[in-house]
Amino acid sequence: MSKHTSQHQPNHTAITHSVDNQAADSRDPAFRLRDMFKPSFDLWVISWLLGLIFAISIIALLMISGWFISAAALAGMLAVGSHAFNYMMPAGIIRMLAIARTASRYGELMVSHNAVFDLLKTLRLRFFERLSTLPLVQQRNALHASQYMHRLVNDIDRLDEFILRVVSPWLIGTIVVTLLALFIGFALPIDPTLKRMIYGLLALALLVPLLGTYLGIQQARQLAEVSEARRQKLLAPLAIITQLLLWQQWRAQTADYIEQDNLLQDLEWRAQKRRSAYMLGIQWLFYAGVLVVLFAITQLSQGAAFDSSIMHVVSVPLVLAVVLGLIGIQEIIVPLGQHYLALGNSIAAKQRLNALLTTHSTATERSPKTKDNIEKSELAAADLPLPTGEMTATLDRVYAKIPKALVGAQDVSVIITSGTPLIIRGASGCGKSTLLQMLAGELSLLKGEVTLNDAAWHDYDWRDQLGYLGQQLDIFDQSLAANLRLGKPNASDAELLAALDKVGLSKWLQAQPQGLATPLGEYGAAVSGGQARRIALARLLLKPRRVLLLDEPFAGLDAQTRAQVWHHVREQQKNDLLIVVSHHEWDMGHCQLLTLKEQVFTNDTL
């Protein structure tokens, strides 16, 4: 998620929410697979109808074509039949079926693609909105539990398999098999026992992939877990690949990845063998049906061997049509075995997403449920309005750290007042950035207390009144203006220019031919690191905020630009809270200084 809590939708910066709503979220699943039909149910119905027309068309086209060719050949062999056979009607039906096949296939693809895109858009908005309503602490924990944002996107994309590879093909396949069974029952004058045998083979052709789908649920979950573990085992050494290669430690550090990769390959090989077995089994069942049909016709023909009217007992073209139908229907049913993991993939993705969005708040787990804590929870549910006058923030023996980190900000006590900036300094790794992350709501407060005007810091309804500039910047592959307006969507061009002037980017902007329309590239690749940081800062300065948390805002700036930026930032926050992490030392005016030194701090006044 974004590290700039004030640069996105207002609900991204909300720190507290209703306890009752959170409890409801933890009890009820955030998403069910049947919910996928709701956004575009009408489109899916149209898609299924067109898919059914396509399936019937290709099978009927094959059957009628075989019947027509064989019937025409027989009519040509028999002098009488050649005068009675109607060539025009079957030819017209074949043309109509060919047109229906092409048109329905094109229409089905177009409608289903639109429905899928609409579904993915709805799912992404729903999940990201649901995630954004969580407190930032829970957002961070949820994203780590899900192992980064792209995992969330991948799970959402996998959900469309439920409709495209489970519901739609099973619905169409079941209907087509039923229609073919009815046709065989009415068209072929064969023994009822043999008919029931054919019906049984058709039912088994559906039962085989159904059983495979059921057994594949656990297999799909295992594949997903091993695949994710394999990816994580590779990402860690890739982050320091240069150092590992220099120290000849690449092979040793990737041993776990190789082990996971071998395990994944073994699982995928097993899945491929099962997939091939299911597909082969389905084909054998249909071919067995063909053999039963031929056997039944042979028995029927032998019974009428001495009957000169055998052609009235069994129609060779009709038998050929049935045989071709049993062969052609495999195109519809065999993919059910090929995609036997689709349901398991969808269920696994749904469970991971629900686990992500129903993350329980860790606040109640960190402290006992005393009367004071209950009262604080009730205050949190109220979302206190921010004070309109002067503000005083107090940190009392605060301890916060990033999960799994060895050190953090420990035993920090300081009082911050409106109009007097707090400058935080200290050696690398002493917890400066961690302290800002805790105040921004991205990290949990493990010990101590943070208050604002004698009320808990996180009980206030901050909305977009808390601006945070972290070390990781959010610069998107959009224009300069679009990136800036993330801080204030309705900002005019004049306001954008004024904000850029505050951070010393006016001359740079004048040199850009496209001006505010200048593209910044993905992650700000088109600008330098210092320029990207100042653009992110300008985004925060577009509107007044009661609290600004700035982590190294002067990185990469020369002395003159640094003084200019500091002047404008301090002027904007002269009546509000300003907390800055900076290792630069110069005459910053009257400020409060907090120095962190390996869990030892001093609190002085500049």
N, C-alpha and C positions, 0 to 999 in steps of 0.2 A: 504494500500500500504506500501511498505518498507519505513522504517525510514532512511535507509542508502542509500543516493542518489547515492553514488559512487560504490555500491556493486552489481549493476545489469546492465542491458543493458544500453548503453550510453544514449539512449533517455529518460531513467528514470531521468536523472540529468539535462536535458535541462530545462532552466528556462523560456525562451521566445520563441515565435513562430510567424509566419506570421499573421498579423492582418487580412489579406484577407482570409487566410485559416480558421481562427477561425470564421470569419463572415459566410463563406460558411458552416462550420460545424453547426452553429447555425440555419441556414435556412433549410438545407436539412436533412431529416431523416438519421440517421446513418445506419439504417437497415430496410428492408422490409421483410415480411414473404415470399414473392416469391423468395427472394434471397437464401432461404434455399435449393432450388433445384440445384443451380449452382455448388457447390463443387463436387457432385457425381450424376449428372442427369442420366448418363448411368446406374448406379447401381440401382437407383430408378425405372427406366423403367423396368429393369430386375426383380426387386422385385415385381412390379405391375403385370407383366406378369405371374410370378410364383404364386403370390397370386390369380390371376384370374383362373389359371389352378387348384389350390387347391380348390377354391370355387366351380367351375364347377364340379370338380371330386367328391366332397363329396355329392353334390346334385344329380348328374347323377348316382352315385353309389347307392344311396338310391332309386332313381326312377327305375333304371333298375333292381335292386335286387328285389324290390316289384313286378315289372312287370314279372320278370323271375319266381319267386316263384308261383305267381298266375297263370301265363300262363302254367307252368309245371303241376300245380295241375289240371287245366282244361283239359290239354292234356291227363293226366292220366285217367280222368273221361270219356273222350270220346274215344272210341276204335279207331275211324278213325284218330283223332287228335294225338294220341300217336305215330302213325307211321310217321306222317308228321312233327311233332315239332322238330326243330333243337336245341338240348341242348348244343352243343359245342360252337356255336358262342356267345350266351349271357354269357356263363361261361367265355369265353376268354375275352370278353369286361369287365366283372366284375373284372377279375384279372388285366387287364390293368389299369382300373380306380383306383383300390386299390394301385397299384404301383405308378401311377401318383400322387395320393393323398399324399402318404408318401414322395415321392421324391420332389414334389413341395413344400410341407410344410417345409421340411428340407432345401431345397435350398432357399426358401423365407426368412426363419429365418436367415440363414447364410448371405445372401446378404443384407437384411435390417439391420442386426446388424452391418455389416461392414460399410454400408452407414451411419448409425446413429453415429458410433464412428468417422468416418471421418467428419461428419457434426459437432459434438460436438467439435472436435479438431479445425476445421476451425473457428467455432464461437468463441471459447475461445480465440484463437490467434488473431482473428480480433478485438474482443472487448477489450482485454487487450492491444493490440498494439494501438488501437484508444485511450484508456484511458491514456496510457503512454505518448502519444504525447501532452497531455494537460499540462500546467504549474502545478507545484506541488501544488500551492495554489488551483487551480481548481480541481486537483485530490482529495485533502483533502475534499473540499466542496462537490464534487460529491459523494464521499464515505460516507460522513455523511448523505447526502440527500438520498442515497440508503440504509443507515443503515447497514454499514459494508460489508466487502468483500463477505461473504458467501451468502448474498442476491444476489449479482451479479452472482455468480456461480449457485445459485438455479434458477434464471430467465433464464439463458442460458440453463440449463438442461430441463426446462419446454418447451422450444421452439420445442423440437422434437415431442411433442404431435400434432403439426400442421400436420406433415406428417404421423405419425404412427396412430393417432386416428381421423384425419379429412380427409386428402386427400386420403390416401390409402383405408380405409374402405368405404368411400363414392364412390370413383371411382369403386371399385370392386362390391360393393353392387348395384349400379345403373345399371351396365352392367348385372349382374346376374339376377336382377329383370326383366330387358328388355328381356333377352333371355328366361326366364320362361314364360313371357307374350306371346312372339312370339310362343313358343312351344304350349301353351294352345290354341292360336288362330288357329294354323294349325292342331293340333292333335285332338281336341275335336269337334265333329259335333253337337254343341249346338246352341241355339238361339243367334243371334247377340246382342240382348239387354242384355242377361245374360253375354255374353262375355265382353261387355262394362262395366258391373257392376263389373266383376272380375278385369278388367284393372283399374277401379276407386279405388277398394280396394287396389290393389298393389301400385297405385300412392299415396294413403293416407298413406300407410305403410312407404313410404319415406318422405311424407310431415310432418308427426308427429315429427320425430326426427329433420327434418330441422327447423321446427318452434321452437322446444326446443333448438336447437343450437343457433338460433338467440336470443331467450329470455335469454339464459344462458350467453351471453356476459357480461351484466351488473352484473349478479349474481356472475360470476367468479371474476370480478374485486372487488366486495364487499367482497367476501370470502378472497381474497388475502390481502386486506387492513386490515380486522379484524384479520386475522391470524398473520400478521406482527405486528400489535399493541399489540396483546396478547403476542407474543414472547418478545417484548420490555418491556412490563409491568413485565414480569417475570425475565428478565436479570438483571434489576436494583437491586432488593432485593437479587438475588442470589449472586451478587458480595460481599455482606456484610452479608451473611446468618448467620455466626457465631455470629456476634454482635447482629443481630436482635433476634436470639434465646436466647442469654444471657439476653437481655433486654426485652424479651417477647413481641417483637413488630412485629414478623413475620406475624401474622394474620392481624394486622392493615395495614402493608405495602404491603400486597399482595391483599388487597381488590379490587384494580383496576384490577389486573390480573384476579381475580375470576369473576369480572363483564365482562371483555373481553372474558374470557373462556366460560361463559354462553351464551354470544352473539354468539360466534363462533359455539358452539354446536347447538344453535337454527338455525343458518344458514345452518349448515351441515345437520340437521334433515330435514329442508325444501328441501334441495338439494336431499337428499335421497328419500323423498316422490315424488318429481318430477321425479327423475330417475326411480323409480318403476312404476309411472303412465305412463311414456313414454314407458317403456318396456312392460307393460301390454297392453297398447293401441295397440302397434305394433302386439303383439301376437293375440289379439282379431281380428284385421283386417285380418290377415292370416287365422285364424279359420273361420271367416266370408266368406272368399274366398272358403274355403273347403266346407262350407255349400252350397254356391251358386253352386259349381261344382256338389255336390251330388243332389241338387234340380234339376239342369238342366238335369242330367242323369236320375233322377226319372221321370221327365216330358217326356223325350225322350223315356224311357222304356215303360211308360204308353201309349204313342202314338203308340207304336209298339207292344202292348200286344197281339194282335191277329195275329202277324206276326211270322211265324215259324223261320224266319231268323234274329231274334233279335241280335244274335251275330255278324251279319254283320253291324248292325246299331250302336252298342256301344260295345266297347271292355272293359270288366271288368278289365283286367290287365293294360290297358292304363289309365283307370280312377284311379286305385290304384296308378299308377306311378305319375299322376298329384297331387293327394292328398298328397302323400309322399313328392313331390317336394315343395308344399306349406308349409308343416310342416318343412322340412329340411332347407329351405331358411331362416328360422327364426334365425338360427345360424349365418348367415351373417348380417342380418338387425338389430336384437335386440341390438347388441353392439353399434349401432349408437345412440340409445336412452340412453344406459348406460353411454356413454362418451359424453353426450351433453355439458358438460362444457369445453371440450378440446379446442375448438376454442377460447372461452373466456379466458382460461388460457394462451394460446399462444399470443393473442392480448394484454392482460394485461402485460405479460412479455416483449413483444416487446416495448410497450409504456414506461415501466419503464426503459428499457435499453436505449432507445432513449433519454429519459429525462436525464439519467445519462451522456450520451456521448455528449449531445448538451448543456451542462451547459455553460451559458454565462460568460464571464470574469467579475469579480466583480471590476476590477480596474477602469473601466470607470464609474461605479456607485458610487465610493467613492469620486470622485473629478469632478468638473465642466469641460466641454469641452472647456477650454481656448486654446489660441494659443500655450502657453507653453506645455500644455498637448498633443496637437496634434503633436507638434514637438517631444515630448518624445515618443509618440506612433510610429512615423515614425522611430526613432532611434531603438526602440524595435524590429520593424520588420526587421531591418538590422542585428540583432544578432552580436553585435560588437565583434571583436576578442580580446582576453585577451592581456593585455600588456606583452611584452617579458622581460622588465626590472623590476626595482623596482616598487612596488605597494603601494599605500596609500589609505586606506579605511576610509571614514568619515561617522559617524552616527550623524545626526543633529536633536536633539529633537525628537527622534524616540519613537513611541508608537505602541506596538503590543500586542495582547493577543489572547488566544484560544477562539473560539466562545463560548458564554454563560458563560465564566469565569468571576469572579468578579474583578480580578486584573490581571495585566500583567506587561510587561516592559514599563515604562512610562517615557517620557522626558529624554531619554538617549542620551548623546552626548559624543563622543569619537573619537579619531583619531588613526588608527592602521597602522603601517608601516611594511614593509618587514623586517624580521630578528629580530623583537622585539615582542615576544609573548604577547598576551593580556590575562590576567587571570581575570576571572569574579567570584566574590564571593558575598555572601549575604545570608540573612536568607531564610529559605524554603518558597516558595510561592511569592518571590519578582520578579520573571520573568526572571531568568537566562536562564533556558531551553527554555522559550518562545522566548527570544532574538535569540538564536541559530536557533530555528525553522524558525524564520522569515528570517534570513540570508540564511538558506538552501533552502528557497522557499516553505516551508510547511505551512507557515502562511502568511496572507496578512499584508502589512505595512499599518497601519491605519492612522498614522500621521507622519510627519517628512520626512526626506530624508536620503537615504543611497547611497553614491557614491563611485566609485572606479576610482581613477585618473581623477576626475572631470566628470565622466559619470555615469549615473544611474546604480546601482549595478545589477539590474535585466535585464538590456539591454544587458549584455554580454552573449556570447555563451559559457556557462560554460562546457557543455558536461560532461566529466568525470574529470574535473579539480577542482571540489569542492567535498571534502570528508566530510561526516558527520557521526559521531558516536553519536547516540541518546541514550536515556535511555532504549528504547525498542530495543532489539537485534533481528537480523534476523539470527538465526542459524537453518539450515535445516537438515532434517533426511537423511543426506548423510555423506560421509567420510570427514575427516579433510581436505584433499587435495581439494575435490570438493567445500567445503565451502570457502576455501581460494581463489580458482581460480575464484570465483565470482568477486573478485577485479581486477584480471588480468588473463583472460582465457588462455593465452599462457605462463603462468609462469612455469618455470622449477622447478623440485624438489629442486634444490639448492636454488632457490629464495624463495621457501616456507620455507625452513629450516632457511634461513637468516632472514626472516620476523618473524618467531617464536622466534628466538634468540633475536631479538630486544625487544620483549615483555616478555622475561624471561620464555619462555615455552620449552626451549631446554631440560632441565633435565626431565621435565614431559613427553616430547615426547619420550625420550630414554627409559622410563619405560613402554611405550605402546608396547605390542607385535606386533601389526599390523602397527605401525609407522604412516605414513601419511594416511594409509587406515583405521585408527581408526574411527568407526562410532560415530557420535556425538548425535544421537537421535533427536526426534522432539523437536524443540525449545531449543536444546542443553541440553536435559535432562541427557545425559550421563556425563556431566562435571559440575563443580561448576559454580556459577554465576561469580566469578572473572575470572575463566579460559575462560568462554564464552565471557566475555567482552574483554579479551586480544586477543582471536582469531579474534573477529570482528575488533579490532584495527590493528592486523597483516594484515588482509585483506586490510585495507586502506593503510598500509605502503608498500604494494607490488610494488607500482609505485609512482613516484613523482606526487604531485598535488599542484597547486598554492595556494589553500586554504584548510586548515584543520579546521573543527569545531568539537571539542571533548567535550562531556558532561560527566563529572565525569569518565575520563578514568582510574583513580587510585583507584576506589572503590574496597575494599576488598584486597588491596595489602599491603604487609609489607613495611617497610621503605626502605630496600635495593632494593627490586624489583621495588618499586615506583621510586626510583632515577635512576635505570637502564632504565626503560621505558621512563622516562622524558628525559634522555640524548639522546636516540636514536630519539625520536620524535622531539626534538628541533634541533638536528643535521640535520635531514632530511628537516626541514622547515627553515633552517637558512637563505635562500634567498627568502622565501615566507611568506604568512600570516598564522599565527597560533593563534587560539582563543580557549581557554580552560575554561570550567566551572569546578571548583574544590573547595571543602571546606577544603582540606588539606593545611596546612601551614608548609613550611619548606624552606630552602635556595634554591630557584629555579633559582638563577642567576638574571641577569638584565632582568626584565619583566615590562610590564605596567599593572597596577592593576585597575580594575573597580569594585567598590563595590556598590551593589544595596541593599537598605534598605527600604522596604515598600514604594516604589515610590520615595525614596530619595537616591541620589547617590553621591559618591565622586570619583574623578579621580586623582589618585596619581601615583607615579612611585616607584617601589620597589627598 
